[in-house]
Amino acid sequence: MNDVIEGLGAILGDERARQMASDIGITSVGRTRKLISIPNVFPITNEETVDSANLLNAGLTHSGPSSGRTISCKPSYQLWPVDRSTIDYSIIEITLTMAYQNASPVVNAFGKTRLQESLERARDRLGPSLGQWLALPGHALAKTIAPLGEDWVLIDCEHGHIDDYNMYLQISAISSSGVSPVVRIPAGEPWMVKRALDAGAHAIMVPMCETKEQAMQIVESAKYPSKSYPNGFRGTGAMFAPAAFNLTGREYLLNANSNVMIFVQIESRKGVENVEEIAKVDGIDMLFIGPNDLASSLGYVAFDHATTPEVQQATQRILDATLAAGKYAGHFALDAATAAQRYEQGFHFVNCGADIVALTSQMSAEIRKVKDLTTKDLAYHAANGSGSENGVKSLDNRGNGSVDAVKLY
């Protein structure tokens, strides 16, 4: 055990080595790996040889688009496979992952995505898993929004103007910023699930889930066949997904069933009626409420959901069923106040904005301000009989003080 701790300690340089060794119960086997010092990235004094147990395949990994995007300038470790029930304690693989800039990890030292980390934090009531909503296409837009402090960015392929090509570009932009990309697909069709996951989504969100059977099919289409998911039928052709997790192809294949998350939306009367059964389906990680469609399904105007008692009662029922099943709960929001309110209610996963809303809100607000400022000048000139000289006459067919400035806009 001391060999293990010393070996890991040389890499980690703190108590995490001892904690990890004790945690997984590995014993000393004795194995030698030579770790080469790289200045400012992985400093090891005198290129020392680390004598430790089970340091198999230790080394640097910075393939594909991962360079400059992973964890930080300090080394970290990952354990494969993540599922401890399958660990062969005589062969523990430790992969050292490097980065050349300071960034939040898209996958942490234990193989968990930024999204998974944030949801665990939310479950411990240490703050919500917070994100933003993208409805507009474009790599540059996603790259601009991703580093603003959120844990995830959702790419909306249901209602958004985003095709497969732009979905892939945005997944790459978001994950390379150390943030988890979530993709809302148009429907729960297996081929749609496959396209999003093969592009590298850390989670998929499936709209309008109404029955346990639908939820089970979604899970099966998103899981590789395994002992835990014998009916999984996801094809093993994900050539682009590993880069979004900063993993090799083999690492991705071994861990996708545990670190790719599945969210279903409950947003209809039928979905509410079956929510307790849906929440219990193994492999469903989150139930997410789409309040607009839920209100419409219950017979109300979509945008009145927040003030409609029946909609809020249904919302509480969904939340209660989700928490009782030990799953994560999510709710749509477009501002900080609503996001905070839903978090305090018990939801884990909330957005606090959307690209199209931010654009229209900010731009329309500034236009109103300019018009308010210039209206004062026009009203002054109109009141003093000089309106025709300032274009007022052409706007209202009156050249003197009778102009109603409000009508100009």
LUMKEBA-829287 format. One record per residue (C-alpha): x, y, z. Coordinates in nm, 2 decimals. Layout:
# residues N
R;east;north;up
R;X;Y;Z $
...
***
This chain:
# residues 409
R;east;north;up
R;0.00;0.00;0.00 $
R;0.29;0.24;0.07 $
R;0.42;0.18;-0.28 $
R;0.09;0.28;-0.42 $
R;0.06;0.59;-0.20 $
R;0.41;0.70;-0.27 $
R;0.37;0.65;-0.65 $
R;0.04;0.84;-0.67 $
R;0.17;1.10;-0.43 $
R;0.46;1.17;-0.66 $
R;0.20;1.25;-0.93 $
R;-0.07;1.42;-0.72 $
R;0.14;1.58;-0.45 $
R;-0.13;1.58;-0.18 $
R;-0.35;1.37;0.03 $
R;-0.57;1.27;-0.26 $
R;-0.34;0.98;-0.33 $
R;-0.38;0.82;0.02 $
R;-0.75;0.88;0.01 $
R;-0.79;0.72;-0.33 $
R;-0.58;0.42;-0.25 $
R;-0.78;0.36;0.07 $
R;-1.10;0.42;-0.11 $
R;-1.06;0.16;-0.38 $
R;-0.87;-0.09;-0.17 $
R;-0.58;-0.16;-0.41 $
R;-0.27;-0.34;-0.28 $
R;0.09;-0.31;-0.38 $
R;0.20;-0.51;-0.67 $
R;0.51;-0.30;-0.77 $
R;0.56;-0.16;-1.11 $
R;0.79;0.11;-1.24 $
R;0.71;0.38;-1.49 $
R;0.94;0.66;-1.59 $
R;0.77;1.00;-1.60 $
R;0.94;1.27;-1.79 $
R;0.93;1.63;-1.66 $
R;0.77;1.89;-1.89 $
R;0.84;2.25;-1.76 $
R;0.53;2.44;-1.65 $
R;0.31;2.15;-1.72 $
R;0.42;1.84;-1.53 $
R;0.72;1.92;-1.33 $
R;0.90;1.62;-1.17 $
R;1.24;1.68;-1.02 $
R;1.53;1.52;-1.19 $
R;1.31;1.31;-1.42 $
R;1.27;1.08;-1.12 $
R;1.15;0.72;-1.16 $
R;0.82;0.66;-0.98 $
R;0.80;0.31;-0.82 $
R;0.44;0.24;-0.76 $
R;0.17;-0.02;-0.79 $
R;-0.04;-0.05;-1.10 $
R;0.08;0.26;-1.28 $
R;-0.02;0.11;-1.61 $
R;-0.03;0.34;-1.92 $
R;0.06;0.64;-1.72 $
R;0.16;0.93;-1.95 $
R;0.05;1.24;-2.12 $
R;-0.27;1.26;-2.33 $
R;-0.35;1.56;-2.53 $
R;-0.48;1.42;-2.86 $
R;-0.73;1.59;-3.10 $
R;-0.89;1.91;-3.00 $
R;-0.83;1.85;-2.63 $
R;-0.51;2.05;-2.61 $
R;-0.56;2.37;-2.41 $
R;-0.90;2.26;-2.29 $
R;-0.89;2.00;-2.02 $
R;-0.82;2.05;-1.66 $
R;-0.55;2.29;-1.55 $
R;-0.17;2.31;-1.56 $
R;-0.16;2.06;-1.28 $
R;-0.19;1.69;-1.35 $
R;-0.48;1.48;-1.25 $
R;-0.58;1.12;-1.27 $
R;-0.88;0.92;-1.40 $
R;-0.97;0.56;-1.31 $
R;-1.09;0.32;-1.57 $
R;-1.34;0.16;-1.56 $
R;-1.55;0.40;-1.35 $
R;-1.79;0.12;-1.25 $
R;-1.62;-0.01;-0.94 $
R;-1.81;-0.34;-0.95 $
R;-1.61;-0.43;-1.26 $
R;-1.27;-0.32;-1.14 $
R;-0.99;-0.57;-1.14 $
R;-0.80;-0.45;-0.84 $
R;-0.48;-0.60;-0.97 $
R;-0.49;-0.39;-1.29 $
R;-0.58;-0.03;-1.22 $
R;-0.53;0.21;-1.51 $
R;-0.44;0.56;-1.42 $
R;-0.45;0.81;-1.70 $
R;-0.28;1.14;-1.65 $
R;-0.45;1.43;-1.83 $
R;-0.27;1.75;-1.91 $
R;-0.37;2.09;-2.03 $
R;-0.18;2.40;-2.14 $
R;-0.41;2.66;-1.99 $
R;-0.62;2.71;-1.68 $
R;-0.97;2.59;-1.75 $
R;-1.25;2.42;-1.56 $
R;-1.25;2.04;-1.63 $
R;-1.49;1.91;-1.88 $
R;-1.41;1.57;-1.73 $
R;-1.27;1.56;-1.38 $
R;-1.01;1.33;-1.22 $
R;-1.27;1.06;-1.16 $
R;-1.42;1.06;-1.51 $
R;-1.72;1.27;-1.43 $
R;-1.83;1.54;-1.66 $
R;-1.87;1.90;-1.56 $
R;-2.25;1.84;-1.58 $
R;-2.24;1.54;-1.34 $
R;-2.02;1.73;-1.09 $
R;-2.26;2.03;-1.09 $
R;-2.57;1.80;-1.04 $
R;-2.40;1.63;-0.75 $
R;-2.33;1.98;-0.60 $
R;-2.69;2.07;-0.66 $
R;-2.81;1.75;-0.48 $
R;-2.60;1.85;-0.18 $
R;-2.77;2.20;-0.20 $
R;-2.45;2.38;-0.28 $
R;-2.59;2.57;-0.57 $
R;-2.78;2.48;-0.89 $
R;-2.65;2.31;-1.19 $
R;-2.67;2.62;-1.41 $
R;-2.68;2.66;-1.78 $
R;-2.78;2.86;-2.09 $
R;-3.00;2.78;-2.38 $
R;-2.89;2.80;-2.75 $
R;-3.15;2.82;-3.03 $
R;-2.93;2.99;-3.29 $
R;-2.66;2.81;-3.49 $
R;-2.29;2.89;-3.50 $
R;-1.96;2.78;-3.36 $
R;-1.86;3.13;-3.27 $
R;-2.18;3.19;-3.07 $
R;-2.14;2.88;-2.87 $
R;-1.77;2.95;-2.81 $
R;-1.86;3.30;-2.69 $
R;-2.13;3.19;-2.45 $
R;-1.96;2.88;-2.30 $
R;-1.70;3.05;-2.08 $
R;-1.95;3.28;-1.90 $
R;-1.96;3.07;-1.59 $
R;-2.22;2.81;-1.65 $
R;-2.19;2.43;-1.60 $
R;-2.36;2.34;-1.93 $
R;-2.50;2.48;-2.25 $
R;-2.81;2.33;-2.41 $
R;-2.82;2.31;-2.79 $
R;-3.19;2.31;-2.88 $
R;-3.24;2.10;-3.19 $
R;-3.61;2.08;-3.12 $
R;-3.73;2.44;-3.14 $
R;-3.40;2.60;-3.23 $
R;-3.26;2.66;-3.58 $
R;-2.98;2.41;-3.54 $
R;-2.91;2.12;-3.78 $
R;-2.67;1.83;-3.73 $
R;-2.37;2.01;-3.87 $
R;-2.41;2.31;-3.64 $
R;-2.49;2.08;-3.35 $
R;-2.15;1.91;-3.40 $
R;-1.97;2.25;-3.42 $
R;-2.14;2.38;-3.11 $
R;-2.07;2.06;-2.91 $
R;-1.70;2.10;-3.00 $
R;-1.70;2.47;-2.90 $
R;-1.87;2.41;-2.57 $
R;-1.67;2.11;-2.46 $
R;-1.34;2.27;-2.56 $
R;-1.43;2.55;-2.31 $
R;-1.46;2.30;-2.02 $
R;-1.84;2.31;-2.02 $
R;-2.08;2.03;-2.08 $
R;-2.28;2.03;-2.40 $
R;-2.64;1.91;-2.36 $
R;-2.85;1.84;-2.68 $
R;-3.23;1.86;-2.69 $
R;-3.32;1.64;-2.98 $
R;-3.65;1.69;-3.17 $
R;-3.81;1.36;-3.06 $
R;-3.72;1.03;-2.89 $
R;-3.63;0.85;-3.22 $
R;-3.33;0.62;-3.18 $
R;-3.15;0.77;-3.48 $
R;-3.18;1.12;-3.33 $
R;-3.04;0.99;-3.00 $
R;-2.75;0.83;-3.19 $
R;-2.67;1.15;-3.39 $
R;-2.65;1.36;-3.07 $
R;-2.44;1.12;-2.87 $
R;-2.20;1.03;-3.15 $
R;-2.14;1.40;-3.19 $
R;-2.02;1.42;-2.83 $
R;-2.32;1.53;-2.62 $
R;-2.27;1.49;-2.25 $
R;-2.64;1.45;-2.21 $
R;-2.95;1.43;-2.43 $
R;-3.28;1.58;-2.35 $
R;-3.58;1.41;-2.50 $
R;-3.91;1.61;-2.53 $
R;-4.26;1.49;-2.46 $
R;-4.20;1.16;-2.27 $
R;-4.54;1.03;-2.17 $
R;-4.50;0.66;-2.07 $
R;-4.27;0.42;-1.90 $
R;-4.23;0.23;-2.23 $
R;-4.11;0.54;-2.41 $
R;-3.86;0.61;-2.14 $
R;-3.73;0.26;-2.16 $
R;-3.68;0.28;-2.53 $
R;-3.49;0.61;-2.50 $
R;-3.26;0.45;-2.25 $
R;-3.20;0.14;-2.46 $
R;-3.12;0.36;-2.77 $
R;-2.87;0.56;-2.57 $
R;-2.68;0.27;-2.40 $
R;-2.42;0.03;-2.54 $
R;-2.51;-0.33;-2.48 $
R;-2.37;-0.43;-2.14 $
R;-2.45;-0.64;-1.83 $
R;-2.63;-0.34;-1.68 $
R;-2.81;-0.27;-2.01 $
R;-2.85;-0.60;-2.20 $
R;-3.11;-0.44;-2.42 $
R;-2.90;-0.14;-2.51 $
R;-2.86;-0.11;-2.89 $
R;-2.65;0.20;-2.94 $
R;-2.41;0.14;-3.23 $
R;-2.04;0.15;-3.15 $
R;-1.94;0.40;-3.42 $
R;-1.88;0.72;-3.22 $
R;-1.57;0.85;-3.39 $
R;-1.62;1.21;-3.28 $
R;-1.76;1.18;-2.93 $
R;-1.44;1.09;-2.74 $
R;-1.29;1.43;-2.81 $
R;-1.58;1.61;-2.64 $
R;-1.49;1.41;-2.32 $
R;-1.11;1.44;-2.37 $
R;-1.09;1.06;-2.38 $
R;-0.95;0.80;-2.61 $
R;-1.19;0.60;-2.81 $
R;-1.15;0.30;-2.59 $
R;-1.19;0.51;-2.27 $
R;-1.51;0.66;-2.41 $
R;-1.65;0.32;-2.50 $
R;-1.58;0.18;-2.15 $
R;-1.74;0.48;-1.98 $
R;-2.01;0.62;-2.20 $
R;-2.29;0.42;-2.03 $
R;-2.20;0.58;-1.69 $
R;-2.11;0.94;-1.79 $
R;-2.36;1.01;-2.07 $
R;-2.68;1.13;-1.91 $
R;-3.04;1.09;-2.02 $
R;-3.30;1.36;-1.95 $
R;-3.67;1.33;-2.04 $
R;-3.92;1.61;-2.05 $
R;-4.26;1.58;-1.88 $
R;-4.48;1.83;-2.05 $
R;-4.82;1.68;-2.11 $
R;-5.12;1.57;-1.91 $
R;-5.04;1.21;-2.00 $
R;-4.68;1.25;-1.89 $
R;-4.80;1.38;-1.55 $
R;-5.04;1.09;-1.51 $
R;-4.75;0.85;-1.56 $
R;-4.47;1.04;-1.40 $
R;-4.42;0.81;-1.11 $
R;-4.36;0.52;-1.34 $
R;-4.14;0.72;-1.57 $
R;-3.92;0.84;-1.29 $
R;-3.84;0.48;-1.18 $
R;-3.70;0.37;-1.52 $
R;-3.34;0.27;-1.47 $
R;-3.11;0.48;-1.68 $
R;-3.33;0.80;-1.68 $
R;-3.12;1.05;-1.49 $
R;-3.34;1.36;-1.49 $
R;-3.70;1.46;-1.54 $
R;-3.72;1.81;-1.69 $
R;-4.04;2.02;-1.70 $
R;-4.13;2.21;-2.01 $
R;-4.38;2.46;-1.86 $
R;-4.52;2.61;-2.18 $
R;-4.62;2.28;-2.33 $
R;-4.74;2.15;-1.99 $
R;-4.97;2.45;-1.96 $
R;-5.10;2.41;-2.31 $
R;-5.17;2.04;-2.26 $
R;-5.37;2.12;-1.95 $
R;-5.58;2.37;-2.14 $
R;-5.42;2.70;-2.06 $
R;-5.22;2.97;-2.24 $
R;-4.86;2.86;-2.25 $
R;-4.71;3.18;-2.12 $
R;-4.95;3.18;-1.82 $
R;-4.80;2.87;-1.66 $
R;-4.63;3.05;-1.37 $
R;-4.97;3.19;-1.25 $
R;-5.19;2.89;-1.32 $
R;-5.26;2.68;-1.01 $
R;-5.32;2.36;-1.20 $
R;-4.99;2.39;-1.38 $
R;-4.81;2.45;-1.06 $
R;-4.98;2.16;-0.89 $
R;-4.86;1.94;-1.18 $
R;-4.51;2.08;-1.15 $
R;-4.50;1.99;-0.78 $
R;-4.62;1.64;-0.85 $
R;-4.35;1.59;-1.11 $
R;-4.09;1.72;-0.87 $
R;-4.21;1.50;-0.59 $
R;-4.20;1.19;-0.81 $
R;-3.86;1.27;-0.94 $
R;-3.71;1.32;-0.59 $
R;-3.88;1.01;-0.46 $
R;-3.71;0.80;-0.73 $
R;-3.37;0.95;-0.65 $
R;-3.34;1.13;-0.98 $
R;-3.25;1.48;-1.07 $
R;-3.51;1.74;-1.15 $
R;-3.49;2.03;-1.40 $
R;-3.70;2.33;-1.49 $
R;-3.69;2.58;-1.77 $
R;-3.62;2.95;-1.67 $
R;-3.52;3.26;-1.85 $
R;-3.40;3.49;-1.57 $
R;-3.20;3.47;-1.25 $
R;-3.50;3.52;-1.02 $
R;-3.70;3.23;-1.17 $
R;-3.39;3.01;-1.17 $
R;-3.33;3.08;-0.81 $
R;-3.69;3.03;-0.72 $
R;-3.70;2.68;-0.89 $
R;-3.37;2.58;-0.72 $
R;-3.52;2.68;-0.38 $
R;-3.83;2.47;-0.46 $
R;-3.60;2.17;-0.50 $
R;-3.50;2.16;-0.87 $
R;-3.13;2.08;-0.94 $
R;-3.10;2.19;-1.31 $
R;-3.20;2.53;-1.43 $
R;-3.11;2.77;-1.71 $
R;-3.11;3.14;-1.65 $
R;-3.13;3.26;-2.01 $
R;-3.14;3.19;-2.38 $
R;-2.96;3.34;-2.67 $
R;-3.26;3.46;-2.86 $
R;-3.42;3.61;-2.55 $
R;-3.09;3.79;-2.45 $
R;-3.05;3.93;-2.80 $
R;-3.41;4.06;-2.83 $
R;-3.43;4.18;-2.48 $
R;-3.10;4.38;-2.48 $
R;-3.15;4.52;-2.83 $
R;-3.51;4.62;-2.79 $
R;-3.43;4.78;-2.45 $
R;-3.16;5.00;-2.61 $
R;-3.38;5.09;-2.90 $
R;-3.65;5.20;-2.66 $
R;-3.39;5.41;-2.47 $
R;-3.28;5.59;-2.79 $
R;-3.63;5.65;-2.89 $
R;-3.72;5.79;-2.55 $
R;-3.42;6.03;-2.56 $
R;-3.48;6.15;-2.92 $
R;-3.86;6.17;-2.86 $
R;-3.79;6.45;-2.61 $
R;-3.61;6.65;-2.87 $
R;-3.88;6.60;-3.13 $
R;-4.15;6.69;-2.88 $
R;-3.96;7.01;-2.79 $
R;-3.93;7.12;-3.15 $
R;-4.29;7.03;-3.22 $
R;-4.41;7.23;-2.92 $
R;-4.21;7.53;-3.04 $
R;-4.35;7.53;-3.39 $
R;-4.03;7.40;-3.56 $
R;-4.15;7.05;-3.62 $
R;-4.14;7.07;-4.00 $
R;-3.77;7.15;-4.00 $
R;-3.70;6.83;-3.80 $
R;-3.91;6.59;-4.01 $
R;-4.21;6.60;-3.78 $
R;-4.45;6.72;-4.05 $
R;-4.37;6.42;-4.27 $
R;-4.44;6.19;-3.99 $
R;-4.77;6.32;-3.87 $
R;-4.88;6.57;-4.14 $
R;-4.86;6.85;-3.89 $
R;-4.59;7.12;-3.89 $
R;-4.64;7.28;-3.55 $
R;-4.71;7.22;-3.19 $
R;-5.00;6.98;-3.24 $
R;-4.77;6.69;-3.29 $
R;-4.83;6.39;-3.05 $
R;-4.48;6.27;-3.00 $
R;-4.60;5.93;-2.87 $
R;-4.75;5.85;-3.21 $
R;-4.40;5.88;-3.37 $
R;-4.32;5.54;-3.24 $
***
